[in-house]
Amino acid sequence: MIENILVVGCGAMGSQIAMVGALAGYRATAYDLDPAALDRAAAALRARLDRDVARGRRTRSDVDAAFDRLGFTTDLDTAAATADVVIEAAAEDLDVKRQVFARLDAIAPAHAILATNSSAIVSSQLAGATTRPDRVCNLHFFNPALVMRCVEVVGGPHTSPATVDAVVDLARRLGKEPVVLRREIPGFVANRILNAVRDEAIFLLEEGVASVEAIDTACRAALGYPMGPFELMDLTGVDIGYHAKLARYAASNDPRDLPSRTVTELVARGDLGRKTGAGFYNYDDRGDRHVH
Ligand SMILES: NC(=O)c1ccc[n+]([C@@H]2O[C@H](COP(=O)([O-])OP(=O)(O)OC[C@H]3O[C@@H](n4cnc5c(N)ncnc54)[C@H](O)[C@@H]3O)[C@@H](O)[C@H]2O)c1
């Protein structure tokens, strides 16, 4: 039975994943190498949940009880010793993750499941760093983890069905909607579909078929998307998608995975979206969007 959740890496994702666990009634510990990351996470979570209480979305007593169940630490040995499941949300770097998995394997109880929140690294690249490949899998949350309901659960050939079942059950108890993949594929399901839509949107733009605004409007008004692909790229950062494409190309060597001409030009100009005041759209000082 899962009682204690350890989250390794307390950045944008790990901090909220730990909070999701504590809110669902688990004892959750967030570990990070960097004490400043833990301080930032604790302050950001407090502010966010205080806002939820002020808006009537949660009760003060639920939030206080969740914080009582949530710990922050730089002491991995102690935190891992009682973990029933570990969710790794450290840097997106294969070597870092392999080192983390090898260390966790040495110190976590034999029954503990080791899951990675990686957006792109499948767990078969990590399982070999452990002596418990049957208890290694992907558990992929979406940003912001406190809000987004979907999680993707991906077992590899090494993962036991019991591990997948336990992680699916955990996801449901966390209030999430698990999507189980039948086999591993980099990028999983949701982000692959998002990327395909992005690629088509850029194709239509580069072919001169329609403007940025027209394509975004079609996605919102015809397909019911909350945001068009160009608006979304400007929000998340044009450079993030650019680097994701380069990483995919490095793995596949398939020229179709290279970043598009338009995105490459925007990154070269430093027009990275909302954060720089320009991307596919321009943004004024108030953050209002204007067509180029
Ligand atoms: N940001 C997203 O939108 C998103 C969405 C889904 C999944 N992910 C995945 O989640 C993981 C974390 O992403 P993030 O955006 O939270 O990153 P982040 O940079 O905000 O946080 C990473 C944290 O990990 C810590 N860290 C680095 N190496 C460590 C180690 N060896 N041991 C312990 N802590 C370590 C860093 O100090 C940092 O606090 C990545 O694998 C990423 O692919 C990110």
The ligand as an SDF file (V2000), in Angstrom:
LIG
                    3D

 44 48  0  0  0  0  0  0  0  0999 V2000
    7.9040   22.1280  -17.0600 N   0  0  0  0  0  0  0  0  0  0  0  0
    6.9850   21.4020  -17.6670 C   0  0  0  0  0  0  0  0  0  0  0  0
    6.0700   21.9270  -18.3300 O   0  0  0  0  0  0  0  0  0  0  0  0
    7.0250   19.8980  -17.5590 C   0  0  0  0  0  0  0  0  0  0  0  0
    5.8460   19.1690  -17.8080 C   0  0  0  0  0  0  0  0  0  0  0  0
    5.8700   17.7750  -17.6540 C   0  0  0  0  0  0  0  0  0  0  0  0
    7.0410   17.1450  -17.3020 C   0  0  0  0  0  0  0  0  0  0  0  0
    8.1790   17.8730  -17.0830 N   0  0  0  0  0  0  0  0  0  0  0  0
    9.3870   17.1460  -16.6770 C   0  0  0  0  0  0  0  0  0  0  0  0
    9.5560   17.3300  -15.2770 O   0  0  0  0  0  0  0  0  0  0  0  0
   10.9470   17.3310  -14.9630 C   0  0  0  0  0  0  0  0  0  0  0  0
   11.2710   18.5950  -14.1750 C   0  0  0  0  0  0  0  0  0  0  0  0
   10.9100   19.7180  -14.9560 O   0  0  0  0  0  0  0  0  0  0  0  0
   10.6840   21.1550  -14.2740 P   0  0  0  0  0  0  0  0  0  0  0  0
   10.0820   22.0110  -15.3290 O   0  0  0  0  0  0  0  0  0  0  0  0
   10.0260   21.0130  -12.9520 O   0  0  0  0  0  0  0  0  0  0  0  0
   12.2160   21.5930  -14.0500 O   0  0  0  0  0  0  0  0  0  0  0  0
   12.7930   22.7090  -13.0450 P   0  0  0  0  0  0  0  0  0  0  0  0
   14.0760   23.1560  -13.6560 O   0  0  0  0  0  0  0  0  0  0  0  0
   11.7510   23.7220  -12.6960 O   0  0  0  0  0  0  0  0  0  0  0  0
   13.1100   21.8740  -11.7090 O   0  0  0  0  0  0  0  0  0  0  0  0
   14.0690   20.8690  -11.6530 C   0  0  0  0  0  0  0  0  0  0  0  0
   14.5580   20.7910  -10.2070 C   0  0  0  0  0  0  0  0  0  0  0  0
   15.3670   19.6130  -10.0830 O   0  0  0  0  0  0  0  0  0  0  0  0
   16.4640   19.9180   -9.2560 C   0  0  0  0  0  0  0  0  0  0  0  0
   17.5080   18.9490   -9.5420 N   0  0  0  0  0  0  0  0  0  0  0  0
   18.3440   18.8890  -10.6060 C   0  0  0  0  0  0  0  0  0  0  0  0
   19.1300   17.8080  -10.5120 N   0  0  0  0  0  0  0  0  0  0  0  0
   18.7790   17.1610   -9.3600 C   0  0  0  0  0  0  0  0  0  0  0  0
   19.2210   15.9820   -8.7120 C   0  0  0  0  0  0  0  0  0  0  0  0
   20.2060   15.2510   -9.2140 N   0  0  0  0  0  0  0  0  0  0  0  0
   18.6320   15.6350   -7.5560 N   0  0  0  0  0  0  0  0  0  0  0  0
   17.6270   16.3800   -7.0520 C   0  0  0  0  0  0  0  0  0  0  0  0
   17.1690   17.5120   -7.6110 N   0  0  0  0  0  0  0  0  0  0  0  0
   17.7440   17.8870   -8.7590 C   0  0  0  0  0  0  0  0  0  0  0  0
   16.8290   21.3530   -9.5720 C   0  0  0  0  0  0  0  0  0  0  0  0
   17.5320   21.9430   -8.4900 O   0  0  0  0  0  0  0  0  0  0  0  0
   15.4320   21.9760   -9.7860 C   0  0  0  0  0  0  0  0  0  0  0  0
   14.9260   22.5170   -8.5720 O   0  0  0  0  0  0  0  0  0  0  0  0
   11.7040   17.1900  -16.2800 C   0  0  0  0  0  0  0  0  0  0  0  0
   12.0550   15.8520  -16.4840 O   0  0  0  0  0  0  0  0  0  0  0  0
   10.6630   17.6280  -17.3190 C   0  0  0  0  0  0  0  0  0  0  0  0
   10.8340   16.9650  -18.5720 O   0  0  0  0  0  0  0  0  0  0  0  0
    8.1970   19.2300  -17.1860 C   0  0  0  0  0  0  0  0  0  0  0  0
  1  2  1  0
  2  3  2  0
  2  4  1  0
  4  5  1  0
  4 44  2  0
  5  6  2  0
  6  7  1  0
  7  8  2  0
  8  9  1  0
  8 44  1  0
  9 10  1  0
  9 42  1  0
 10 11  1  0
 11 12  1  0
 11 40  1  0
 12 13  1  0
 13 14  1  0
 14 15  2  0
 14 16  1  0
 14 17  1  0
 17 18  1  0
 18 19  2  0
 18 20  1  0
 18 21  1  0
 21 22  1  0
 22 23  1  0
 23 24  1  0
 23 38  1  0
 24 25  1  0
 25 26  1  0
 25 36  1  0
 26 27  1  0
 26 35  1  0
 27 28  2  0
 28 29  1  0
 29 30  1  0
 29 35  2  0
 30 31  1  0
 30 32  2  0
 32 33  1  0
 33 34  2  0
 34 35  1  0
 36 37  1  0
 36 38  1  0
 38 39  1  0
 40 41  1  0
 40 42  1  0
 42 43  1  0
M  CHG  2   8   1  16  -1
M  END
$$$$
